[in-house]
Amino acid sequence: MKDILLVEDHEELNQLMCGFLQRSGYTVKGALSGEDALAFWREERARLVILDVALPGQDGFAVCKAIRESSAVPLLFLSARTGKEDQMNGYLAGADDYMEKPVDMDILRAKVSALMHRYYENREQKTRVQSGTLTIDTDAQKVYCRQKEIALTVKEYELLWLLVQNPGKVLQKEFLFGKIWGADCFSESQTLTVHMKMLRDKIEDDPKKPKRIKTVWGVGYIYEEV
């Protein structure tokens, strides 16, 4: 996971800010459009998002709202729009802070540091969820089994987290599919089956005889703490 996802469509400015933040000690992923940013977010994510408002295609407000559907990650808007209404729209979309262009690099670094500190300082223990021998770090979106990290994809993590939040409860396939893939209808059952198999392969001691994620035939799945 990168420290920062930086979304700015002006390529030269994007490279300039990425380089500055990298020299400041952060790992950074630069994206030139909202679509590229969301594609990266679905696969990897980041600990903080810097987001330009005026983007080609999906604007910054739309990207912010999409990110907020699944994460409370710190988010900083950049914009040449300095009016009160524009800033209010940014905060209403879910931004934590708003910075005017042209960008002062030292102030940018200070804002990033403050957001990181405020959001992550002293949160590690609060955001670690224990489920049997599994430990889930909900901030970093990492999973550990007996203190050993398990490498999960974004979808595998989202599936596991949804199951862990509902221990002992049968979750229907249609419900799981809709929550994770956002579909109104359950039309691709094989997608869920494949992801569930991959998840079991990673978290079960014996995937052929699962103890954590059990199939309720014809209905869905049930999660048990082990």
Secondary structure by P-SEA (a helix, b strand, c coil): cccbbbbbcaaaaaaaaaaaaaaabbbbbbbccaaaaaaaaacccccbbbbbcccccccaaaaaaaaacccccbbbbbcccccaaaaaaaaaacccccccccccaaaaaaaaaaaaaacccccccccccccccbbbcccccccccccbbbbbcaaaaaaaaaaaacccccccaaaaaaaaccccccccaaaaaaaaaaaaaccccccccccccccccccccccccc
